[in-house]
Amino acid sequence: MDAGSLLMIRIPAGLLLLAQALGGNLYEPFSMIRIFVGLLFCAVGVVVGIFYILTLSRALEKCSPQSRTMQPGMTWLLLIPLVSVIWHFFVVLALSTSLGNEFRARGIPAPPEPGKGLGLAMCICGACCVVPLVNLLAFLPLLILWIIYWIKIADFSRMLDQPPAYGWTPGSTPGY
């Protein structure tokens, strides 16, 4: 048998096992639709998550190495399920400190730790989503705060695209 034939056998067998594990019958039309919709939602969630992490990573990349408190590649640990609930706190704190350091170094007026309060509120809601019943109350605020945080970090990242103040070099402090 070739690989295509094996794949065609394994996919329906895998769906059958998944449907049985979920307590349904694969041959019922609604079970197949539910499985497909669930997998589609998961795929969309992963793609959106990748774009979010890419935004965070690029914001860190725009900070000079002297200003960074975390390497940009470390943001990709957010893709690990359950670990991401805790790691998100570290990313938010490191990103806000790094952005604050970079803005100060470039002489750009900005809050001392940009995005910290909003990011921590988002992380707390995310942690609450792990708790049964509390997750019903925390999910909507999490979603709203996550979108706002993503937009804020993208705005802060765009601020770093502006040409630096006259005479500034990476690692130097602005002259007063």
Residue, then its C-alpha position, 0 to 999 in steps of 0.5 A: m500500500d502507498a502512503g496515500s492509501l494508508l492515510m485514507i484508512r487512518i483518517p476515518a479510523g481516527l475520526l471513528l475513534l474520536a467520535q466513539a471517545l466523545g460518545g457519538n457515532l461517526y456515521e451520524p451526520f451531526s457527529m461528523i459535523r461537530i468533529f469538523v467544526g471543532l477541528l476548524f475552530c482549533a485550527v483557526g485558534v492556532v493560526v490566530g495565536i501564531f500571529y499574536i505571538l509573532t506580534l510580541s516577538r517582533a516587538l521584542e526584536k525591535c528593542s536593542p539587546q541592552s533593553r531586552t529582558m527576554q529573548p524574542g524567541m522565548t515568546w514561542l513557548l506560549l504555544i505549549p498548552l497549560v504552560s502558556v497560562i503561567w508563561h504569559f505572565f512572564v512574557v507580559l512582564a518582560l515585554s513591558t520592561s523591555l519596551g519601557n527600557e527601549f522608550r527611555a533609551r530612545g527618548i520616546p515619551a511613553p509609560p514606564e512599563p507599557g502594557k503591564g497593567l492591561g497585560l496582567a489583567m489579561c493573564i489573570c483572566g486567562a488563569c481564571c479560565v482554568v477554574p471550572l465555573v469561574n471560566l464562564l465569567a472570565f472568558l469574555p473579559l479575557l477575550i476583550l483584554w487580549i484583543i486590546y493588549w494585542i492592539k496596544i503592543a502593535d502600537f508600541s511596536r510601531m512607535l519603535d519603527q520611528p527614526p530614533a532621536y538625533g544622535w541616538t545609538p543602540g545602548s546609549t541614553p538620550g542627552y538632556 
